[in-house]
């Protein structure tokens, strides 16, 4: 596990070997290996570095950040090296971090100091706010998402069935021999810190119980379309539609739960559609379920829903990296599980695992939108196991 290098390793290595140009910003959910990734690169790149984390630092303030930057400058001068790397983890925990970073980055630029900077953060929403407000034109953003099936298969020997149920959290693999212990670990050590430390402690949330219940609801109804009005009927601590939509966006930004928009070919209308729940990592859903993997495999209908959700998690991971745009489509009784767009091209995907369903949705979608490609995954189509090994961009 610890020696495994994700695909992002080589990319970051190459960018840090380039002459100082822009800040490197690494964003992504908790427990996907961002810190490990940077540590691996710093250990191998043969450029001296200073690496710190603001996570859990009671005094992680703008002054603390200034001190770390000065430390890096001093170490650089003492090293005699031609360049230096400053890496700061959980940067979003520092109040007004972007203004401090901007001031110090610009100061180094004026002084011609070749100090390259890597910033890491697990709150995509807060990172992007700081980047767009103060650091326009000064950064390059890389999204490190949840582990793919190929990575889990290579690193841990996962089968497709294991990945579809247990998802891609490398740190949870140790607990798999006891699935109930695994569920507790995912809930206590992965989900709750993501909610409490990346959302509740950094963003104003007036109804935290509502946000937690929304997450649970989204996991239960993963792969299903639910109107905001129906959600309100399912939630105890009732807010309004705007509040629910905002909380869903916060959960999405933390890499937990997304709400896919309806494909209409018109962005204005898509924003007002009922969302289709989709977890970013199947572990998030399975940890909420009372069944174990053998239980689910014995029920073809339930297993079919797991497979469809696993394909959705695979797709949303790449969508959040900016590789593709991801939607669903439904009109009357006709439905298309996933609609992908990339560089002006449209691909529609119908998932058929378990019991055979009518292909009328495919025909209806084709007639209305004339997509560039139609893809059937499952029965009589591309194997769902093969699909999980494919980068969605390759489908175009």
Secondary structure, DSSP 8 states (H G I E B T S, - for coil): -TT---THHHHHHHHHHS-S-SEEEEE--TTSSHHHHHHHHHHHS-S-EEEEE-TT-TT-SHHHHHHHHHHHHHHHHHHT-S-EEEEEESGGGSTTHHHHHHHHHHHHHHTT--EEEEEEES-HHHHHHHHHHH-TTSEEEEE--S--HHHHHHHH---HHHHHHH-S-GGGGGGTTSHHHHHHHIIIIIIHHHHIIIIITTS--S-HHHHHHHHHHHHHTTT-EE-HHHHHHH-SS---HHHHHHHHHHHHHTTSEEEEEE--S-HHHHTTS-EEEEESSHHHHHTT-S--HHHHHT-HHHHHHHHHHHHHHHHHHHHTTTS-EEEEEEETTEEEEEEEEETTEEEEEEEE-SS---SHHHHHHHHHH--SEEEEEETTSB-HHHHTTS-GGGG-
